[in-house]
Amino acid sequence: MLLRMLNVLHDNWVGIILFMTLLTFFAWLFGYVLNGLYSYKFDLASCWAGFGAIATAAAAGCGRWWIDSRENSKQGEMPQGRMKE
């Protein structure tokens, strides 16, 4: 079961990162509106930390893909897409 979940994450990491980015953006927008209309004390800097974490995850995923495709695959062959069960 754990391998199945990891395979889903591995196969859809770009969509997951985009979804996390949108979720963080809407949380930031919600906090921004509440700060302006109702003087809430929502820390907007926390959302920037979230964007930084998401960007780090995206960079790590792209770096892994680049290393796999360049160093671990034969010329003209796609890297293996699934983890071995």
C-alpha positions in Angstrom: 0.0 0.0 0.0 2.8 2.4 0.9 4.6 1.7 -2.4 1.3 2.3 -4.3 1.0 5.7 -2.6 4.6 6.6 -3.3 4.1 5.6 -7.0 1.1 7.9 -7.2 3.2 10.8 -5.7 6.1 10.0 -8.1 3.9 9.9 -11.2 2.0 13.1 -10.3 4.6 15.3 -8.6 4.2 18.3 -10.9 0.4 18.4 -10.4 0.9 18.0 -6.6 3.3 20.9 -6.5 1.0 23.1 -8.5 -1.9 22.2 -6.3 0.2 23.1 -3.2 1.2 26.4 -4.8 -2.4 27.3 -5.5 -3.5 26.3 -2.0 -0.8 28.5 -0.5 -1.7 31.4 -2.8 -5.4 31.2 -1.7 -4.4 31.0 2.0 -2.2 34.1 1.5 -5.1 35.9 -0.4 -7.6 35.0 2.3 -5.2 36.3 5.0 -4.5 39.5 3.0 -8.2 40.2 2.6 -8.9 39.5 6.3 -6.0 41.8 7.3 -7.4 44.6 5.2 -11.1 44.3 6.0 -11.2 43.1 9.6 -7.7 44.0 10.9 -6.8 40.4 11.5 -3.1 39.7 12.4 -2.5 37.0 9.8 1.3 36.6 9.3 1.7 37.0 5.5 5.4 36.1 5.8 4.4 32.5 6.6 3.0 32.1 3.1 6.3 33.2 1.6 7.9 30.5 3.6 5.4 28.0 2.2 6.2 29.2 -1.4 9.9 28.7 -0.6 9.3 25.1 0.6 7.2 24.3 -2.5 9.9 25.8 -4.8 12.5 23.7 -3.0 10.5 20.6 -3.5 10.1 21.5 -7.2 13.8 22.1 -7.6 14.6 18.8 -5.9 12.3 16.9 -8.2 13.7 18.6 -11.3 17.2 17.9 -10.2 16.4 14.3 -9.6 14.8 14.0 -13.0 17.8 15.7 -14.6 20.3 13.4 -12.9 18.3 10.3 -13.7 17.8 11.2 -17.3 21.4 12.3 -17.9 23.5 10.0 -15.7 21.5 6.8 -15.1 19.9 6.2 -18.5 21.3 5.1 -21.8 21.4 7.7 -24.6 17.9 8.0 -26.2 16.2 6.0 -23.5 13.7 7.3 -21.0 14.4 6.9 -17.3 12.5 4.2 -15.5 9.3 5.8 -14.2 8.2 3.5 -11.4 9.8 2.3 -8.2 10.4 -1.4 -8.0 8.0 -3.4 -5.9 
